[in-house]
C-alpha cells in the first residue's frame, strides 16, 4: 500500500467502527503510568482516543496524533464533552513525515502497526529524542494474532521488544531499557469477541 493511501485507509477503518461513547485506555499504559507524576505526553497513533482521554483526566497535557482525521475528530469531540479540551491537542498528522518540535515526559505508541510501509524504527528513535531527561517511551506491540486482527497471515512473526529496541541505536549513556517482556492478557475485540493475546512491551527511560 502506498503511503499516500494511508489516511484514506485508516479513515475508512475508523468510519466503519461505531464511535465509542466511553473509550478505554490500554492496560499497559495504565499499569505503567499510574504511579508517574503528570507532565507532557505524546500519543502516537491515538486511534479511538482512550489513552489520550485517560492521561488528560489524570492531569497530563497530551498531544495526540493520528493519520486518520476521523479518529482525531472523534477524540477532539470527546475531549470537549469531558471538559478536557485544554489538555488534549488532537491532530491529524502523519508521524512518518515529522514529529512535533516539543519536549515530552512520556511518548506512548500502542499497537503502532500499519499495512503500509513506514520506517517505524526511525519514528520511534525520533520520538525518544523528544523526551526530557527522566521521560519514558512506552512501545506496546502485538505479540500474537487476535481473531479480529486485520492481518491474519499465519506466517507473520512479531519482533520481540529487544528486537524493536536494538535498531533504534539509543546510547546506553542516555537511555536505559526499564522493561522488555511479553505478558499475556484477555482482550475484547471491536466485535465483542474475547481472546487471550500477547503484548510485546518495551519501556525506555531517558536518563540524560
FENZI-V737856 format. One line per field, one symbol per residue. burial: I if it has 9 or more other C-alpha atoms within 8 Angstrom, else O. A space follows every 10 residues. Layout:
BEGIN
burial->???
END
This chain:
BEGIN
burial->OOOOOIIOOI IOOIOOOOOO OOIOIIOOII OOOOOOOOII IIIIIIOIII IIIIIIOOII IIIIIIIIII IIIIIIOIII OOOIIOIIII IIOIIIOOOO OOOIIIIIII OIOOOOOOOO IOIIIIIIOI IIOIIIIIII IIIOIOOOOO OOOOOOOOOI IIOIIOOIOO OOOIIIIOOI OIOOOOOIOO OOOOIIIIII IIIIIIIO
END
